Amino acid sequence: METQKPAQESHGHHHILSTEVALGVGFALLLLTGLTVWIAGVDLGRLNFLVALLVASVKAALVALFFMNLLYDRRENGVIFGTSFLFLAIFLVLTATDLFFRGDVAVKGPLTAFAQSKTAQPKVARPWVATPLLLSQGKMLYSQQCVACHGPEGKGDGPAAGSLTPAPRDFTRAGGWKNGRKPSQVFKTLVEGIPGSAMAPYGTLPAEDRWALAHFVLSLGEAPEADTDEDLLKVGIDVKGGGQVVQEAPSIPLEVAMRRLTRPEPRAAKVGAKIEAESAGGRLYLARCASCHGEAGEGAIARVSGTLDAVRLRTAPLSASQAVGSPAIFESIVSNGLPGLMPGLASLNGTQLSELREHVRKLVAAQQ
Amino acid sequence: MTTTHHHAHHFASANDEFEAAKQGMWVFLVTEVLMFGGLFVAYGIFRGLYPDMFHEAHKFLAVNMGATNTLVLILSSITMVLAVTATQRGRRDRAVLFLVLTFLLAGCFLVVKYFEYAHKFHEGLLPGGYFVNQELKDPKAPLFFSLYFVMTGLHMVHVLVGMGLIAWLFRRTARGEFGPQYYTPVELVGFYWHFVDLVWIYLFPLLYLVG
Protein backbone atom coordinates (compact mmCIF):
# COMPACT_ATOMS: atom_id res chain seq x y z
CA MET A 1 0.00 0.00 0.00
CA GLU A 2 2.63 2.56 0.89
CA THR A 3 5.71 2.94 -1.26
CA GLN A 4 7.90 4.18 1.55
CA LYS A 5 7.85 2.72 5.01
CA PRO A 6 8.10 5.27 7.80
CA ALA A 7 10.64 4.35 10.45
CA GLN A 8 8.16 3.60 13.22
CA GLU A 9 4.69 2.00 12.99
CA SER A 10 4.11 1.61 9.29
CA HIS A 11 0.54 0.38 9.09
CA GLY A 12 -2.29 2.73 8.27
CA HIS A 13 -3.26 4.93 5.38
CA HIS A 14 -0.04 6.49 4.27
CA HIS A 15 -0.75 6.37 0.60
CA ILE A 16 1.54 8.61 -1.42
CA LEU A 17 -0.09 9.97 -4.54
CA SER A 18 2.11 9.35 -7.53
CA THR A 19 3.31 12.42 -9.42
CA GLU A 20 1.73 11.13 -12.63
CA VAL A 21 -1.69 10.86 -11.05
CA ALA A 22 -1.32 14.26 -9.39
CA LEU A 23 -0.42 15.95 -12.66
CA GLY A 24 -3.04 14.00 -14.57
CA VAL A 25 -5.83 14.99 -12.24
CA GLY A 26 -4.57 18.57 -12.23
CA PHE A 27 -4.60 18.67 -16.00
CA ALA A 28 -8.13 17.25 -16.04
CA LEU A 29 -9.22 20.01 -13.68
CA LEU A 30 -7.76 22.67 -15.96
CA LEU A 31 -9.50 21.11 -18.95
CA LEU A 32 -12.83 20.96 -17.16
CA THR A 33 -12.46 24.63 -16.25
CA GLY A 34 -12.04 25.45 -19.91
CA LEU A 35 -15.04 23.29 -20.71
CA THR A 36 -17.29 25.01 -18.22
CA VAL A 37 -16.31 28.46 -19.46
CA TRP A 38 -16.92 27.45 -23.06
CA ILE A 39 -20.24 25.79 -22.42
CA ALA A 40 -21.48 28.82 -20.52
CA GLY A 41 -21.27 30.68 -23.80
CA VAL A 42 -23.58 28.16 -25.48
CA ASP A 43 -27.21 28.95 -24.80
CA LEU A 44 -28.84 25.86 -23.36
CA GLY A 45 -31.56 27.72 -21.53
CA ARG A 46 -32.37 26.15 -18.20
CA LEU A 47 -29.73 23.48 -18.75
CA ASN A 48 -26.85 25.93 -18.48
CA PHE A 49 -27.25 26.06 -14.72
CA LEU A 50 -27.43 22.29 -14.34
CA VAL A 51 -24.48 21.66 -16.64
CA ALA A 52 -22.37 24.20 -14.77
CA LEU A 53 -23.23 22.53 -11.47
CA LEU A 54 -22.49 19.12 -12.92
CA VAL A 55 -19.05 20.09 -14.23
CA ALA A 56 -18.26 21.80 -10.92
CA SER A 57 -19.26 18.64 -9.06
CA VAL A 58 -17.01 16.49 -11.23
CA LYS A 59 -14.12 18.84 -10.50
CA ALA A 60 -14.95 18.81 -6.81
CA ALA A 61 -15.05 15.01 -6.80
CA LEU A 62 -11.61 14.86 -8.45
CA VAL A 63 -10.17 17.21 -5.84
CA ALA A 64 -11.75 15.31 -2.96
CA LEU A 65 -10.91 11.82 -4.17
CA PHE A 66 -7.35 12.36 -5.36
CA PHE A 67 -5.93 15.55 -3.92
CA MET A 68 -7.61 15.05 -0.57
CA ASN A 69 -6.86 11.33 -0.73
CA LEU A 70 -10.39 10.10 -0.03
CA LEU A 71 -10.10 7.37 -2.64
CA TYR A 72 -7.26 5.78 -0.68
CA ASP A 73 -8.18 6.77 2.83
CA ARG A 74 -10.23 4.98 5.44
CA ARG A 75 -13.92 4.91 4.53
CA GLU A 76 -15.07 6.95 7.54
CA ASN A 77 -13.49 10.18 6.36
CA GLY A 78 -15.29 10.02 3.06
CA VAL A 79 -18.59 9.27 4.79
CA ILE A 80 -18.07 12.17 7.19
CA PHE A 81 -17.38 14.58 4.35
CA GLY A 82 -20.22 13.26 2.23
CA THR A 83 -22.69 13.65 5.09
CA SER A 84 -22.03 17.36 5.19
CA PHE A 85 -23.32 17.67 1.64
CA LEU A 86 -26.35 15.61 2.60
CA PHE A 87 -27.18 18.08 5.34
CA LEU A 88 -26.57 20.97 2.97
CA ALA A 89 -29.05 19.42 0.56
CA ILE A 90 -31.64 19.10 3.33
CA PHE A 91 -31.04 22.75 4.22
CA LEU A 92 -31.56 23.89 0.65
CA VAL A 93 -34.49 21.67 -0.23
CA LEU A 94 -36.55 22.38 2.87
CA THR A 95 -35.99 26.12 2.57
CA ALA A 96 -36.92 26.09 -1.09
CA THR A 97 -40.04 23.97 -0.71
CA ASP A 98 -41.28 26.37 1.92
CA LEU A 99 -40.45 29.57 0.15
CA PHE A 100 -41.47 28.78 -3.39
CA PHE A 101 -44.83 27.30 -2.47
CA ARG A 102 -46.14 30.15 -0.41
CA GLY A 103 -49.39 31.22 -2.00
CA ASP A 104 -49.74 34.65 -0.54
CA VAL A 105 -46.80 36.39 -2.14
CA ALA A 106 -46.72 37.42 -5.75
CA VAL A 107 -43.26 36.65 -7.14
CA LYS A 108 -41.80 37.03 -10.58
CA GLY A 109 -39.95 34.30 -12.37
CA PRO A 110 -40.36 30.68 -13.46
CA LEU A 111 -41.72 29.62 -10.08
CA THR A 112 -44.73 31.89 -10.40
CA ALA A 113 -46.82 28.86 -11.23
CA PHE A 114 -46.27 27.65 -7.70
CA ALA A 115 -46.56 30.99 -6.00
CA GLN A 116 -49.54 32.60 -7.69
CA SER A 117 -51.27 35.10 -5.52
CA LYS A 118 -54.99 34.82 -5.15
CA THR A 119 -55.51 38.03 -7.06
CA ALA A 120 -54.03 36.59 -10.24
CA GLN A 121 -56.45 33.73 -10.66
CA PRO A 122 -60.11 34.27 -9.90
CA LYS A 123 -61.44 30.94 -8.82
CA VAL A 124 -65.15 31.69 -8.81
CA ALA A 125 -66.91 31.83 -12.14
CA ARG A 126 -69.97 33.78 -11.00
CA PRO A 127 -69.04 35.72 -7.90
CA TRP A 128 -72.27 37.75 -7.94
CA VAL A 129 -74.04 34.67 -6.58
CA ALA A 130 -73.43 34.13 -2.86
CA THR A 131 -71.80 30.84 -1.89
CA PRO A 132 -70.34 29.61 1.43
CA LEU A 133 -66.86 29.91 -0.07
CA LEU A 134 -67.41 33.54 -0.98
CA LEU A 135 -68.90 34.23 2.41
CA SER A 136 -65.85 32.91 4.24
CA GLN A 137 -63.56 34.78 1.85
CA GLY A 138 -65.58 37.90 2.57
CA LYS A 139 -65.33 37.33 6.29
CA MET A 140 -61.55 37.16 6.11
CA LEU A 141 -61.35 40.30 3.99
CA TYR A 142 -63.75 42.09 6.30
CA SER A 143 -61.57 41.36 9.30
CA GLN A 144 -58.62 42.94 7.50
CA GLN A 145 -60.16 45.89 5.70
CA CYS A 146 -63.41 46.89 7.30
CA VAL A 147 -63.54 45.98 10.94
CA ALA A 148 -61.71 49.11 12.06
CA CYS A 149 -64.70 51.30 11.17
CA HIS A 150 -67.60 48.93 10.82
CA GLY A 151 -66.88 46.92 13.93
CA PRO A 152 -66.43 43.20 14.53
CA GLU A 153 -70.16 42.50 14.26
CA GLY A 154 -70.83 45.02 11.53
CA LYS A 155 -72.73 47.38 13.79
CA GLY A 156 -70.75 50.41 12.72
CA ASP A 157 -69.04 50.58 16.11
CA GLY A 158 -65.43 49.90 15.20
CA PRO A 159 -62.57 51.58 17.11
CA ALA A 160 -62.14 54.19 14.42
CA ALA A 161 -65.83 54.90 14.08
CA GLY A 162 -66.25 57.35 16.92
CA SER A 163 -64.82 60.33 15.07
CA LEU A 164 -66.52 59.74 11.78
CA THR A 165 -69.42 61.72 10.44
CA PRO A 166 -71.48 60.28 8.96
CA ALA A 167 -71.06 57.18 11.13
CA PRO A 168 -70.13 53.91 9.44
CA ARG A 169 -73.00 51.81 8.20
CA ASP A 170 -74.57 49.42 10.71
CA PHE A 171 -74.93 46.30 8.58
CA THR A 172 -77.37 44.66 10.95
CA ARG A 173 -80.01 47.24 10.12
CA ALA A 174 -81.83 47.31 6.84
CA GLY A 175 -82.44 51.03 6.57
CA GLY A 176 -80.35 53.93 5.36
CA TRP A 177 -78.07 52.23 2.83
CA LYS A 178 -77.15 55.00 0.41
CA ASN A 179 -76.94 52.87 -2.68
CA GLY A 180 -79.43 50.21 -1.69
CA ARG A 181 -79.07 46.79 -0.20
CA LYS A 182 -78.85 44.48 -3.19
CA PRO A 183 -75.53 42.69 -3.73
CA SER A 184 -74.82 44.64 -6.90
CA GLN A 185 -75.52 47.90 -5.08
CA VAL A 186 -73.15 47.01 -2.23
CA PHE A 187 -70.64 46.05 -4.91
CA LYS A 188 -71.10 49.51 -6.45
CA THR A 189 -70.44 51.11 -3.07
CA LEU A 190 -67.24 49.15 -2.78
CA VAL A 191 -66.14 50.30 -6.22
CA GLU A 192 -66.91 53.98 -5.73
CA GLY A 193 -66.95 54.58 -2.02
CA ILE A 194 -69.49 57.02 -0.63
CA PRO A 195 -68.45 60.56 -1.58
CA GLY A 196 -68.76 62.91 1.35
CA SER A 197 -68.00 60.22 3.89
CA ALA A 198 -64.98 58.33 5.06
CA MET A 199 -66.04 55.28 3.09
CA ALA A 200 -63.24 55.00 0.58
CA PRO A 201 -63.44 53.14 -2.69
CA TYR A 202 -61.73 49.79 -2.77
CA GLY A 203 -60.99 49.58 -6.45
CA THR A 204 -57.67 47.95 -5.72
CA LEU A 205 -59.34 44.83 -4.43
CA PRO A 206 -60.06 42.31 -7.19
CA ALA A 207 -63.68 42.07 -8.25
CA GLU A 208 -64.08 38.64 -6.71
CA ASP A 209 -63.00 39.99 -3.32
CA ARG A 210 -65.44 42.85 -3.56
CA TRP A 211 -68.31 40.46 -4.30
CA ALA A 212 -67.20 38.32 -1.37
CA LEU A 213 -67.29 41.35 0.91
CA ALA A 214 -70.70 42.37 -0.41
CA HIS A 215 -72.16 38.96 0.29
CA PHE A 216 -70.61 38.78 3.75
CA VAL A 217 -71.75 42.23 4.76
CA LEU A 218 -75.30 41.47 3.64
CA SER A 219 -75.25 38.23 5.60
CA LEU A 220 -74.90 40.24 8.80
CA GLY A 221 -78.45 41.50 8.48
CA GLU A 222 -81.67 40.16 7.06
CA ALA A 223 -81.61 38.53 3.65
CA PRO A 224 -81.25 41.07 0.82
CA GLU A 225 -83.33 41.36 -2.33
CA ALA A 226 -81.91 39.45 -5.23
CA ASP A 227 -80.23 41.18 -8.15
CA THR A 228 -82.07 41.37 -11.44
CA ASP A 229 -80.20 41.15 -14.72
CA GLU A 230 -80.49 44.91 -15.15
CA ASP A 231 -78.96 45.45 -11.72
CA LEU A 232 -76.03 43.29 -12.67
CA LEU A 233 -75.68 45.07 -16.00
CA LYS A 234 -75.26 48.34 -14.10
CA VAL A 235 -72.10 47.00 -12.47
CA GLY A 236 -70.78 45.60 -15.69
CA ILE A 237 -71.93 42.00 -15.49
CA ASP A 238 -73.58 40.74 -18.64
CA VAL A 239 -75.32 37.60 -17.37
CA LYS A 240 -76.58 36.55 -20.80
CA GLY A 241 -73.19 37.12 -22.37
CA GLY A 242 -71.68 35.14 -19.51
CA GLY A 243 -68.98 37.38 -18.26
CA GLN A 244 -67.66 40.31 -16.40
CA VAL A 245 -67.03 43.37 -18.47
CA VAL A 246 -66.02 45.87 -15.81
CA GLN A 247 -62.47 47.11 -16.15
CA GLU A 248 -60.26 45.97 -13.34
CA ALA A 249 -58.26 48.72 -11.67
CA PRO A 250 -54.65 47.69 -12.04
CA SER A 251 -52.72 47.32 -8.82
CA ILE A 252 -49.16 48.41 -8.46
CA PRO A 253 -46.48 45.71 -8.42
CA LEU A 254 -45.37 44.40 -5.06
CA GLU A 255 -41.84 45.65 -5.58
CA VAL A 256 -43.01 49.22 -5.97
CA ALA A 257 -45.11 49.03 -2.83
CA MET A 258 -42.22 47.49 -0.90
CA ARG A 259 -39.89 50.18 -2.08
CA ARG A 260 -42.27 52.85 -0.88
CA LEU A 261 -42.53 51.16 2.47
CA THR A 262 -38.79 51.01 2.99
CA ARG A 263 -38.11 54.65 2.30
CA PRO A 264 -36.42 56.28 5.27
CA GLU A 265 -38.38 58.53 7.62
CA PRO A 266 -38.49 61.98 6.04
CA ARG A 267 -37.48 64.94 8.10
CA ALA A 268 -40.39 66.69 9.77
CA ALA A 269 -41.86 69.27 7.45
CA LYS A 270 -42.21 72.80 8.60
CA VAL A 271 -45.81 73.33 9.68
CA GLY A 272 -47.86 73.84 6.57
CA ALA A 273 -49.91 76.96 6.36
CA LYS A 274 -53.62 76.36 6.61
CA ILE A 275 -55.02 76.73 3.17
CA GLU A 276 -58.69 77.50 2.90
CA ALA A 277 -60.81 75.33 0.71
CA GLU A 278 -61.28 77.93 -1.98
CA SER A 279 -60.57 75.72 -4.91
CA ALA A 280 -62.35 72.65 -6.14
CA GLY A 281 -59.16 70.74 -5.53
CA GLY A 282 -59.05 72.03 -1.97
CA ARG A 283 -62.62 70.96 -1.30
CA LEU A 284 -61.91 67.56 -2.72
CA TYR A 285 -58.80 67.28 -0.57
CA LEU A 286 -60.58 68.23 2.64
CA ALA A 287 -63.40 65.82 1.92
CA ARG A 288 -61.43 62.80 0.86
CA CYS A 289 -57.82 63.10 1.91
CA ALA A 290 -57.44 65.31 4.96
CA SER A 291 -58.62 62.75 7.47
CA CYS A 292 -55.52 60.65 6.79
CA HIS A 293 -53.07 63.12 5.33
CA GLY A 294 -53.78 66.10 7.52
CA GLU A 295 -55.52 69.36 6.62
CA ALA A 296 -52.32 70.89 5.31
CA GLY A 297 -50.80 67.65 4.09
CA GLU A 298 -48.54 67.51 7.10
CA GLY A 299 -49.36 63.91 7.83
CA ALA A 300 -51.56 62.51 10.55
CA ILE A 301 -52.42 59.40 12.42
CA ALA A 302 -55.01 57.82 10.19
CA ARG A 303 -57.84 56.98 12.53
CA VAL A 304 -57.37 53.27 12.21
CA SER A 305 -55.72 52.54 15.51
CA GLY A 306 -56.76 49.46 17.41
CA THR A 307 -57.59 47.16 14.50
CA LEU A 308 -57.47 43.42 14.91
CA ASP A 309 -53.91 43.41 13.61
CA ALA A 310 -52.88 46.38 15.74
CA VAL A 311 -51.84 48.29 12.66
CA ARG A 312 -51.20 51.93 13.10
CA LEU A 313 -51.01 54.05 10.01
CA ARG A 314 -49.12 57.26 10.18
CA THR A 315 -48.88 59.25 7.01
CA ALA A 316 -45.75 61.17 6.22
CA PRO A 317 -45.90 64.80 5.14
CA LEU A 318 -46.91 65.04 1.52
CA SER A 319 -43.68 66.85 0.70
CA ALA A 320 -41.87 63.54 1.19
CA SER A 321 -43.74 61.92 -1.63
CA GLN A 322 -42.40 61.63 -5.15
CA ALA A 323 -45.92 61.70 -6.46
CA VAL A 324 -46.44 65.45 -6.69
CA GLY A 325 -43.79 66.09 -9.29
CA SER A 326 -45.19 63.68 -11.81
CA PRO A 327 -48.80 63.87 -12.99
CA ALA A 328 -48.73 60.25 -14.07
CA ILE A 329 -47.53 58.92 -10.71
CA PHE A 330 -49.91 61.18 -8.82
CA GLU A 331 -52.92 60.03 -10.81
CA SER A 332 -51.86 56.42 -10.52
CA ILE A 333 -51.51 56.56 -6.74
CA VAL A 334 -54.67 58.58 -6.17
CA SER A 335 -56.84 56.53 -8.49
CA ASN A 336 -55.56 53.11 -7.62
CA GLY A 337 -54.34 53.63 -4.10
CA LEU A 338 -51.54 51.63 -2.55
CA PRO A 339 -52.55 48.06 -1.80
CA GLY A 340 -53.02 47.54 1.88
CA LEU A 341 -52.10 51.14 2.67
CA MET A 342 -54.19 53.73 0.94
CA PRO A 343 -57.55 53.38 -0.72
CA GLY A 344 -57.84 54.67 -4.24
CA LEU A 345 -60.34 57.22 -5.45
CA ALA A 346 -61.29 55.41 -8.61
CA SER A 347 -64.28 57.66 -9.23
CA LEU A 348 -62.32 60.85 -9.90
CA ASN A 349 -62.20 62.09 -13.45
CA GLY A 350 -59.24 63.75 -15.12
CA THR A 351 -60.26 67.31 -14.21
CA GLN A 352 -60.76 66.46 -10.58
CA LEU A 353 -57.40 64.71 -10.47
CA SER A 354 -55.53 67.68 -11.86
CA GLU A 355 -57.37 70.06 -9.53
CA LEU A 356 -56.45 67.85 -6.61
CA ARG A 357 -52.88 67.72 -7.76
CA GLU A 358 -52.72 71.47 -8.00
CA HIS A 359 -53.96 71.76 -4.45
CA VAL A 360 -51.50 69.20 -3.16
CA ARG A 361 -48.72 71.03 -4.95
CA LYS A 362 -49.64 74.18 -3.06
CA LEU A 363 -49.63 72.29 0.22
CA VAL A 364 -46.23 70.82 -0.51
CA ALA A 365 -44.83 74.20 -1.51
CA ALA A 366 -45.98 75.60 1.82
CA GLN A 367 -44.17 72.81 3.59
CA GLN A 368 -40.82 73.46 1.93
CA MET B 1 16.73 13.85 7.74
CA THR B 2 13.86 14.66 10.07
CA THR B 3 13.69 15.59 13.69
CA THR B 4 12.15 12.65 15.50
CA HIS B 5 8.54 13.34 16.24
CA HIS B 6 7.20 11.82 19.44
CA HIS B 7 3.48 11.15 19.40
CA ALA B 8 1.38 12.44 22.30
CA HIS B 9 1.18 10.01 25.21
CA HIS B 10 -2.58 9.46 25.06
CA PHE B 11 -2.28 7.84 21.66
CA ALA B 12 -1.19 4.22 21.44
CA SER B 13 0.95 4.89 18.40
CA ALA B 14 2.07 7.63 16.04
CA ASN B 15 -0.30 6.22 13.49
CA ASP B 16 -3.29 6.58 15.79
CA GLU B 17 -2.33 10.16 16.33
CA PHE B 18 -2.10 10.73 12.62
CA GLU B 19 -5.47 9.12 11.90
CA ALA B 20 -7.14 11.05 14.71
CA ALA B 21 -5.69 14.34 13.50
CA LYS B 22 -6.81 13.62 9.97
CA GLN B 23 -10.34 12.78 11.01
CA GLY B 24 -10.45 15.90 13.15
CA MET B 25 -9.54 17.88 10.06
CA TRP B 26 -12.37 16.29 8.10
CA VAL B 27 -14.84 17.16 10.86
CA PHE B 28 -13.64 20.76 10.70
CA LEU B 29 -14.11 20.74 6.93
CA VAL B 30 -17.71 19.59 7.48
CA THR B 31 -18.31 22.76 9.47
CA GLU B 32 -16.76 24.76 6.64
CA VAL B 33 -19.09 23.09 4.13
CA LEU B 34 -22.08 24.17 6.16
CA MET B 35 -20.72 27.68 6.63
CA PHE B 36 -20.23 28.31 2.95
CA GLY B 37 -23.31 26.21 2.40
CA GLY B 38 -25.44 28.75 4.21
CA LEU B 39 -24.31 31.37 1.73
CA PHE B 40 -24.93 29.05 -1.18
CA VAL B 41 -28.46 28.40 0.04
CA ALA B 42 -29.03 32.15 0.25
CA TYR B 43 -27.72 32.41 -3.28
CA GLY B 44 -30.04 29.64 -4.41
CA ILE B 45 -33.13 31.13 -2.81
CA PHE B 46 -32.60 34.64 -4.10
CA ARG B 47 -31.69 33.35 -7.51
CA GLY B 48 -34.95 31.44 -7.57
CA LEU B 49 -36.85 34.58 -6.58
CA TYR B 50 -35.13 37.01 -8.94
CA PRO B 51 -33.70 35.02 -11.85
CA ASP B 52 -33.86 37.91 -14.31
CA MET B 53 -32.03 40.24 -11.98
CA PHE B 54 -29.31 37.66 -11.38
CA HIS B 55 -28.93 37.19 -15.08
CA GLU B 56 -28.55 40.91 -15.67
CA ALA B 57 -26.25 41.49 -12.73
CA HIS B 58 -23.86 38.65 -13.42
CA LYS B 59 -22.93 40.21 -16.74
CA PHE B 60 -21.16 42.89 -14.74
CA LEU B 61 -18.65 40.40 -13.33
CA ALA B 62 -15.31 39.92 -15.05
CA VAL B 63 -15.41 36.35 -16.31
CA ASN B 64 -11.83 36.38 -17.52
CA MET B 65 -10.56 37.40 -14.10
CA GLY B 66 -12.71 34.76 -12.44
CA ALA B 67 -11.48 32.10 -14.85
CA THR B 68 -7.86 33.16 -14.32
CA ASN B 69 -8.35 32.82 -10.59
CA THR B 70 -9.84 29.38 -11.07
CA LEU B 71 -6.79 28.26 -13.04
CA VAL B 72 -4.48 29.85 -10.46
CA LEU B 73 -6.15 28.02 -7.59
CA ILE B 74 -6.12 24.69 -9.42
CA LEU B 75 -2.41 25.10 -10.11
CA SER B 76 -1.86 25.94 -6.45
CA SER B 77 -3.68 22.75 -5.47
CA ILE B 78 -1.36 20.79 -7.76
CA THR B 79 1.72 22.34 -6.19
CA MET B 80 0.26 21.73 -2.73
CA VAL B 81 -0.24 18.03 -3.48
CA LEU B 82 3.31 17.84 -4.79
CA ALA B 83 4.57 19.51 -1.61
CA VAL B 84 2.81 16.86 0.47
CA THR B 85 4.12 13.94 -1.61
CA ALA B 86 7.62 15.41 -1.57
CA THR B 87 7.46 15.53 2.23
CA GLN B 88 6.16 11.98 2.33
CA ARG B 89 9.12 10.92 0.26
CA GLY B 90 11.62 12.85 2.37
CA ARG B 91 12.55 15.27 -0.42
CA ARG B 92 12.86 18.39 1.68
CA ASP B 93 14.14 20.78 -1.01
CA ARG B 94 11.33 19.93 -3.38
CA ALA B 95 8.81 20.25 -0.54
CA VAL B 96 10.09 23.74 0.20
CA LEU B 97 9.96 24.65 -3.49
CA PHE B 98 6.40 23.50 -3.92
CA LEU B 99 5.27 25.24 -0.75
CA VAL B 100 6.79 28.47 -2.01
CA LEU B 101 5.08 28.03 -5.38
CA THR B 102 1.75 27.42 -3.68
CA PHE B 103 2.21 30.56 -1.65
CA LEU B 104 3.07 32.62 -4.72
CA LEU B 105 0.11 31.30 -6.66
CA ALA B 106 -2.15 32.23 -3.75
CA GLY B 107 -0.61 35.67 -3.93
CA CYS B 108 -1.52 35.82 -7.62
CA PHE B 109 -5.09 35.02 -6.69
CA LEU B 110 -5.11 37.97 -4.31
CA VAL B 111 -3.65 40.31 -6.91
CA VAL B 112 -6.29 39.39 -9.47
CA LYS B 113 -8.94 39.76 -6.76
CA TYR B 114 -7.59 43.21 -5.94
CA PHE B 115 -8.05 44.36 -9.51
CA GLU B 116 -11.50 42.83 -9.64
CA TYR B 117 -12.70 44.52 -6.49
CA ALA B 118 -11.09 47.83 -7.42
CA HIS B 119 -12.98 47.79 -10.69
CA LYS B 120 -16.23 47.04 -8.86
CA PHE B 121 -15.72 49.92 -6.45
CA HIS B 122 -14.94 52.19 -9.35
CA GLU B 123 -18.15 51.22 -11.10
CA GLY B 124 -20.23 51.62 -7.95
CA LEU B 125 -21.17 47.95 -7.99
CA LEU B 126 -21.19 47.72 -4.24
CA PRO B 127 -23.12 45.59 -1.78
CA GLY B 128 -26.50 46.52 -0.38
CA GLY B 129 -27.04 50.11 0.57
CA TYR B 130 -23.78 51.27 -0.98
CA PHE B 131 -24.79 50.31 -4.50
CA VAL B 132 -24.58 53.35 -6.77
CA ASN B 133 -24.10 51.96 -10.25
CA GLN B 134 -26.22 53.71 -12.87
CA GLU B 135 -26.12 51.13 -15.64
CA LEU B 136 -27.65 48.22 -13.79
CA LYS B 137 -31.15 49.42 -13.19
CA ASP B 138 -32.86 46.53 -11.49
CA PRO B 139 -33.91 47.65 -7.99
CA LYS B 140 -32.86 44.33 -6.53
CA ALA B 141 -29.37 44.43 -8.02
CA PRO B 142 -27.66 45.40 -4.72
CA LEU B 143 -28.73 42.00 -3.44
CA PHE B 144 -26.62 40.22 -6.04
CA PHE B 145 -23.58 42.24 -5.11
CA SER B 146 -24.14 41.67 -1.42
CA LEU B 147 -23.98 37.97 -2.12
CA TYR B 148 -21.01 38.38 -4.45
CA PHE B 149 -18.91 40.36 -1.98
CA VAL B 150 -19.76 38.26 1.06
CA MET B 151 -19.15 34.96 -0.69
CA THR B 152 -15.95 35.92 -2.46
CA GLY B 153 -14.84 37.98 0.52
CA LEU B 154 -15.25 35.12 2.96
CA HIS B 155 -13.42 32.93 0.49
CA MET B 156 -10.62 35.47 0.25
CA VAL B 157 -10.28 35.49 4.04
CA HIS B 158 -9.84 31.74 3.83
CA VAL B 159 -7.14 32.19 1.20
CA LEU B 160 -5.30 34.62 3.48
CA VAL B 161 -5.46 32.20 6.40
CA GLY B 162 -4.24 29.45 4.08
CA MET B 163 -1.29 31.56 3.04
CA GLY B 164 -0.40 32.05 6.68
CA LEU B 165 -0.54 28.32 7.27
CA ILE B 166 1.59 27.60 4.20
CA ALA B 167 4.18 30.10 5.38
CA TRP B 168 4.21 28.34 8.75
CA LEU B 169 4.72 25.01 7.00
CA PHE B 170 7.54 26.50 4.94
CA ARG B 171 9.38 27.53 8.08
CA ARG B 172 8.99 24.17 9.76
CA THR B 173 9.92 22.25 6.62
CA ALA B 174 13.02 24.36 6.14
CA ARG B 175 13.99 23.51 9.73
CA GLY B 176 13.69 19.83 8.91
CA GLU B 177 10.71 19.10 11.15
CA PHE B 178 8.84 17.00 8.61
CA GLY B 179 9.56 13.79 6.75
CA PRO B 180 8.19 10.33 5.99
CA GLN B 181 7.78 9.60 9.71
CA TYR B 182 5.82 12.74 10.40
CA TYR B 183 4.09 14.94 7.84
CA THR B 184 0.68 15.39 9.45
CA PRO B 185 0.56 19.22 9.43
CA VAL B 186 1.59 19.30 5.79
CA GLU B 187 -1.15 16.88 4.80
CA LEU B 188 -3.81 18.60 6.84
CA VAL B 189 -2.98 22.12 5.65
CA GLY B 190 -3.11 20.55 2.21
CA PHE B 191 -6.68 19.42 2.90
CA TYR B 192 -7.59 22.92 4.01
CA TRP B 193 -6.09 24.35 0.86
CA HIS B 194 -7.89 21.89 -1.38
CA PHE B 195 -11.12 22.78 0.34
CA VAL B 196 -10.55 26.47 -0.42
CA ASP B 197 -10.05 25.45 -4.04
CA LEU B 198 -13.22 23.36 -3.88
CA VAL B 199 -15.34 26.30 -2.71
CA TRP B 200 -14.00 28.43 -5.56
CA ILE B 201 -14.80 25.62 -8.01
CA TYR B 202 -18.45 26.15 -7.11
CA LEU B 203 -18.33 29.92 -6.64
CA PHE B 204 -16.91 30.62 -10.07
CA PRO B 205 -19.62 29.09 -12.26
CA LEU B 206 -22.50 30.06 -9.98
CA LEU B 207 -21.55 33.73 -9.75
CA TYR B 208 -19.64 34.42 -12.95
CA LEU B 209 -20.95 32.00 -15.55
CA VAL B 210 -24.64 31.29 -15.09
CA GLY B 211 -25.83 34.13 -12.87
Interface residues (C-beta under 8 A of the other chain):
Chain A: Q4 K5 P6 A7 Q8 E9 H11 G12 H13 H14 I16 L17 S18 T19 A22 L23 G26 L29 L30 T33 T36 V37 A40 N48 F49 A52 L53 V55 A56 K59 A60 V63 A64 F66 F67 M68 N69 D73 R74 E76 N77 I80 F81 T83 S84 F85 F87 L88 F91 L92 T95 A96 L99 F100 V107 K108 G109 P110 L111 E255 R259
Chain B: S13 A14 N15 F18 E19 K22 Q23 W26 V27 L29 V30 V33 L34 G37 G38 F40 V41 G44 I45 G48 L49 Y50 P51 D52 V63 A67 T70 L71 I74 L75 S77 I78 M80 V81 L82 V84 T85 Q88 R89 G90 P139 K140 P180 Q181 Y182 E187 G190 F191 H194 F195 D197 L198 I201 Y202 F204 P205 L206 L209 V210
